[in-house]
């Protein structure tokens, strides 16, 4: 219903064969353009500059980035 409301092409299914949770994938150039207009961009790994991290937190920060999920808390 969400994708239909957005007038977007969608696919509902598991992303990986072992995944049991359905995933809603929405394909819409208009949504992408709207997100970009809000400042949300793609390929942030090549467009975002390294942040100013205090020395005491730098090892944890780098560890979080290398962890592959990109999440740093």
Secondary structure, 3 states (H helix, E strand, C coil): CHHHHCCCEEEEECCCCCCCCCEEEEECHHHHHHHHHCCCCCCHHHHCCCCCCCHHHHHHHHHHHHCCCCCCC
